[in-house]
Amino acid sequence: MTSPGADTNDKASVTIRCQDNTFVGVTFCDRFSSDADSVHYAVELRAPGLTARVNEVVAWIWDSDLAAFLEELAADYRGWEGERSWQTNDRDLTVSAVFRSGGHVGLTWTVRPWPRAAGGWSASATTWLEAGEQMTALAADVRCFLAEEHQ
């Protein structure tokens, strides 16, 4: 389940909640510093016993687009074999997708600030969504969040 929303400061955000456990979620928020080449934003993961945040994920216009990756998953709502994955150019956000019987997609969101630094950390949370409408809505919400008009 996705929900485009606004926090108390009226800033754009997108929250993905796991349909199997609504305490597990991912939020795209605090979009800033959008220019002709990039968009910067924060990603937060939540699960029982886990709260993690990367403050500056960068989406470059020449990068493979997260929204396009999610749209491809939504288009394959009948399923696929194995795992598909996407990551930012800086590798601070990675998304892995698997399909399970019953028409559900498991998205494992991994945040890894300073991925090349020694002693860094990473955290992951998996959200399960319906392969059709929920994935389509998520792709549209992420595309809208990353679009320029949300400055």
C-alpha positions as a Markdown table, in Angstrom:
| # | Residue | x | y | z |
|---|---|---|---|---|
| 1 | Met | 0.0 | 0.0 | 0.0 |
| 2 | Thr | 1.4 | 3.4 | -0.9 |
| 3 | Ser | 0.3 | 6.8 | 0.3 |
| 4 | Pro | 1.4 | 10.0 | -1.2 |
| 5 | Gly | 1.2 | 12.4 | 1.7 |
| 6 | Ala | 2.3 | 15.5 | 3.4 |
| 7 | Asp | 4.0 | 15.9 | 6.6 |
| 8 | Thr | 3.4 | 18.8 | 9.0 |
| 9 | Asn | 5.6 | 21.1 | 6.9 |
| 10 | Asp | 3.5 | 20.3 | 3.7 |
| 11 | Lys | 6.4 | 18.7 | 2.0 |
| 12 | Ala | 5.8 | 15.9 | -0.5 |
| 13 | Ser | 6.4 | 12.3 | 0.7 |
| 14 | Val | 5.6 | 8.8 | -0.3 |
| 15 | Thr | 5.1 | 6.0 | 2.2 |
| 16 | Ile | 5.1 | 2.3 | 1.3 |
| 17 | Arg | 3.5 | 0.0 | 3.9 |
| 18 | Cys | 3.8 | -3.7 | 3.8 |
| 19 | Gln | 0.5 | -5.4 | 3.4 |
| 20 | Asp | 1.6 | -8.3 | 5.5 |
| 21 | Asn | 2.8 | -6.2 | 8.4 |
| 22 | Thr | 1.8 | -2.5 | 8.5 |
| 23 | Phe | 4.6 | -1.8 | 11.0 |
| 24 | Val | 7.1 | -2.3 | 8.2 |
| 25 | Gly | 7.4 | 0.7 | 5.9 |
| 26 | Val | 9.6 | 2.9 | 3.7 |
| 27 | Thr | 9.1 | 6.7 | 3.3 |
| 28 | Phe | 10.6 | 8.9 | 0.6 |
| 29 | Cys | 10.6 | 12.5 | 2.1 |
| 30 | Asp | 12.5 | 15.8 | 2.5 |
| 31 | Arg | 13.1 | 16.3 | -1.1 |
| 32 | Phe | 15.6 | 19.2 | -1.7 |
| 33 | Ser | 18.1 | 20.6 | -4.1 |
| 34 | Ser | 16.4 | 19.7 | -7.3 |
| 35 | Asp | 18.3 | 21.0 | -10.4 |
| 36 | Ala | 18.6 | 20.1 | -14.0 |
| 37 | Asp | 20.8 | 17.1 | -13.2 |
| 38 | Ser | 19.6 | 15.7 | -9.9 |
| 39 | Val | 17.1 | 15.4 | -7.1 |
| 40 | His | 18.1 | 14.9 | -3.5 |
| 41 | Tyr | 15.8 | 13.3 | -0.9 |
| 42 | Ala | 15.8 | 11.2 | 2.3 |
| 43 | Val | 14.7 | 7.6 | 2.7 |
| 44 | Glu | 13.5 | 6.2 | 6.0 |
| 45 | Leu | 13.0 | 2.5 | 6.8 |
| 46 | Arg | 10.8 | 1.3 | 9.7 |
| 47 | Ala | 10.1 | -2.1 | 11.1 |
| 48 | Pro | 9.7 | -3.5 | 14.6 |
| 49 | Gly | 13.0 | -2.8 | 16.3 |
| 50 | Leu | 14.4 | -0.8 | 13.3 |
| 51 | Thr | 14.5 | 2.8 | 12.3 |
| 52 | Ala | 17.0 | 3.9 | 9.7 |
| 53 | Arg | 17.4 | 7.0 | 7.6 |
| 54 | Val | 19.7 | 8.1 | 4.8 |
| 55 | Asn | 19.4 | 11.9 | 4.5 |
| 56 | Glu | 20.8 | 12.5 | 1.1 |
| 57 | Val | 19.9 | 10.0 | -1.6 |
| 58 | Val | 20.6 | 11.4 | -5.1 |
| 59 | Ala | 18.6 | 10.6 | -8.2 |
| 60 | Trp | 20.6 | 11.7 | -11.3 |
| 61 | Ile | 18.8 | 12.3 | -14.5 |
| 62 | Trp | 21.2 | 10.1 | -16.4 |
| 63 | Asp | 20.8 | 7.3 | -13.9 |
| 64 | Ser | 18.5 | 4.4 | -14.3 |
| 65 | Asp | 15.2 | 5.7 | -12.9 |
| 66 | Leu | 13.6 | 4.1 | -9.8 |
| 67 | Ala | 10.1 | 5.0 | -11.1 |
| 68 | Ala | 10.8 | 3.2 | -14.4 |
| 69 | Phe | 12.1 | 0.1 | -12.5 |
| 70 | Leu | 8.9 | 0.0 | -10.5 |
| 71 | Glu | 6.8 | 0.5 | -13.6 |
| 72 | Glu | 8.5 | -2.5 | -15.2 |
| 73 | Leu | 7.6 | -4.6 | -12.1 |
| 74 | Ala | 4.0 | -3.4 | -12.3 |
| 75 | Ala | 3.8 | -4.3 | -16.0 |
| 76 | Asp | 5.0 | -7.8 | -15.2 |
| 77 | Tyr | 2.1 | -8.4 | -12.7 |
| 78 | Arg | 1.8 | -12.0 | -13.8 |
| 79 | Gly | 5.2 | -12.7 | -12.3 |
| 80 | Trp | 8.8 | -13.5 | -13.1 |
| 81 | Glu | 11.6 | -15.9 | -12.0 |
| 82 | Gly | 14.4 | -14.9 | -9.7 |
| 83 | Glu | 15.3 | -11.5 | -8.3 |
| 84 | Arg | 15.4 | -8.1 | -10.0 |
| 85 | Ser | 17.3 | -5.2 | -8.5 |
| 86 | Trp | 17.9 | -1.5 | -8.9 |
| 87 | Gln | 20.3 | 0.9 | -7.2 |
| 88 | Thr | 21.3 | 4.5 | -7.2 |
| 89 | Asn | 24.5 | 5.5 | -8.9 |
| 90 | Asp | 26.0 | 6.1 | -5.4 |
| 91 | Arg | 24.7 | 2.7 | -4.1 |
| 92 | Asp | 23.1 | 4.3 | -1.1 |
| 93 | Leu | 19.7 | 3.0 | -2.0 |
| 94 | Thr | 19.1 | -0.5 | -3.4 |
| 95 | Val | 15.7 | -2.2 | -4.2 |
| 96 | Ser | 15.4 | -5.9 | -4.8 |
| 97 | Ala | 12.2 | -7.4 | -6.1 |
| 98 | Val | 10.9 | -11.0 | -6.0 |
| 99 | Phe | 7.5 | -12.4 | -7.1 |
| 100 | Arg | 5.6 | -14.9 | -5.0 |
| 101 | Ser | 2.6 | -17.0 | -5.8 |
| 102 | Gly | -0.7 | -15.2 | -5.2 |
| 103 | Gly | 0.4 | -12.2 | -7.2 |
| 104 | His | 2.6 | -10.4 | -4.6 |
| 105 | Val | 5.8 | -8.5 | -5.0 |
| 106 | Gly | 8.4 | -8.4 | -2.2 |
| 107 | Leu | 10.5 | -5.2 | -2.4 |
| 108 | Thr | 13.6 | -5.2 | -0.2 |
| 109 | Trp | 14.7 | -1.7 | 0.4 |
| 110 | Thr | 18.3 | -1.3 | 1.6 |
| 111 | Val | 19.8 | 2.0 | 2.7 |
| 112 | Arg | 23.6 | 2.3 | 3.0 |
| 113 | Pro | 25.0 | 5.7 | 3.7 |
| 114 | Trp | 28.6 | 6.2 | 2.7 |
| 115 | Pro | 28.7 | 2.8 | 1.0 |
| 116 | Arg | 32.4 | 3.0 | 0.3 |
| 117 | Ala | 33.5 | 4.1 | 3.8 |
| 118 | Ala | 35.1 | 1.7 | 6.1 |
| 119 | Gly | 32.9 | 0.9 | 9.1 |
| 120 | Gly | 29.7 | 2.0 | 7.3 |
| 121 | Trp | 26.3 | 0.4 | 8.0 |
| 122 | Ser | 23.3 | -0.7 | 6.1 |
| 123 | Ala | 19.7 | -1.6 | 6.9 |
| 124 | Ser | 17.0 | -3.3 | 5.0 |
| 125 | Ala | 13.2 | -3.8 | 5.2 |
| 126 | Thr | 10.9 | -5.8 | 2.9 |
| 127 | Thr | 7.5 | -4.6 | 1.9 |
| 128 | Trp | 5.0 | -6.9 | 0.2 |
| 129 | Leu | 2.5 | -5.4 | -2.3 |
| 130 | Glu | 0.0 | -6.6 | -4.8 |
| 131 | Ala | 1.6 | -7.1 | -8.1 |
| 132 | Gly | -0.9 | -5.1 | -10.1 |
| 133 | Glu | -2.7 | -2.0 | -8.8 |
| 134 | Gln | -0.5 | -1.4 | -5.7 |
| 135 | Met | 2.7 | -1.6 | -7.8 |
| 136 | Thr | 1.3 | 0.7 | -10.4 |
| 137 | Ala | 0.3 | 3.2 | -7.7 |
| 138 | Leu | 3.7 | 3.0 | -6.1 |
| 139 | Ala | 5.4 | 3.7 | -9.4 |
| 140 | Ala | 3.2 | 6.7 | -10.1 |
| 141 | Asp | 3.7 | 8.0 | -6.6 |
| 142 | Val | 7.5 | 7.7 | -6.8 |
| 143 | Arg | 7.5 | 9.3 | -10.2 |
| 144 | Cys | 5.4 | 12.3 | -8.9 |
| 145 | Phe | 7.7 | 12.6 | -5.8 |
| 146 | Leu | 10.8 | 12.8 | -7.9 |
| 147 | Ala | 9.3 | 15.2 | -10.5 |
| 148 | Glu | 10.3 | 18.8 | -10.5 |
| 149 | Glu | 6.8 | 20.2 | -9.7 |
| 150 | His | 7.1 | 19.0 | -6.1 |
| 151 | Gln | 9.8 | 21.5 | -5.2 |
